[in-house]
Amino acid sequence: MKLYTFEPAPNPKRVHLMMQYKGIDMETIPVDMMTGEQRSEDFGRINPLHTLPVLMLDDGTLLTEVISICSYLESIYPEKPLMGSEPLEKAQILGWSHWLFTQIFIPTADVFRNSNPAFAGHALPGTLALEQIPDLIDRGKARLADNLPKVDKHLQDKDFLMGDAFTFADTELLSWMSFLQMARQPLPDSCGNIAAWQERATAKLD
């Protein structure tokens, strides 16, 4: 297997955090998103979607979505499980993952991709030429101001999102906290529970 990736970017980081926690070592091939290498013809021959990350299996099969990559890695590296063992636990972890993606990642991406000059003419991933929409910056900030306190309240009496267990939901939230920093969106001072959780969650990766 080999992983085409750009680790600083939020979606690749989701895979790298799982690999870090589980101690997975595989060949990684960097694709420079800062120069738009993922939109090149050469990379398009590998992944016609022109997105990262991409996991290429030994038989040439491609996995191009983070959730499919992480699900596959969880299956073949079951030690230190992150995605649950019981049906309800698995469903709740996936539920958190989806909620965090739609309610934290997407608003952060709206702020980041519509305010950064590097994304002019490429406001969304892929090769479709789309202009930035400045109004989405304020909307993204408003959604973050509404949703981050919800996460903070949930963590009020919990070590991790699922309670005592560190799970894929926590690695997802760690990815989005890193993305918030990249987008220059500070964690509100009122979100002390998230700040304390972040220290505990980061320590799990050591």
Buried (B, 14 or more C-beta within 10 A) or exposed (E): BEBBBBBEBBBBBBBBBBBBBBEBEEEBEEBEBEEBBBBBEEBEEBBEBBBBBBBBEEEEEBBBBBBEBBBBBBEEBEEEBBBBEEEEBBEBBBEBBEBBBEBBBBBBBBBBBBBBEEBEEBBEBEBEEEEBEEEBBEBBBEBBEEBBBEBBEBBEEEBBBBEEBBBBBBBBBBBBBBBBEBBEBEBBEEBEBBBEBBEEBEEBEE
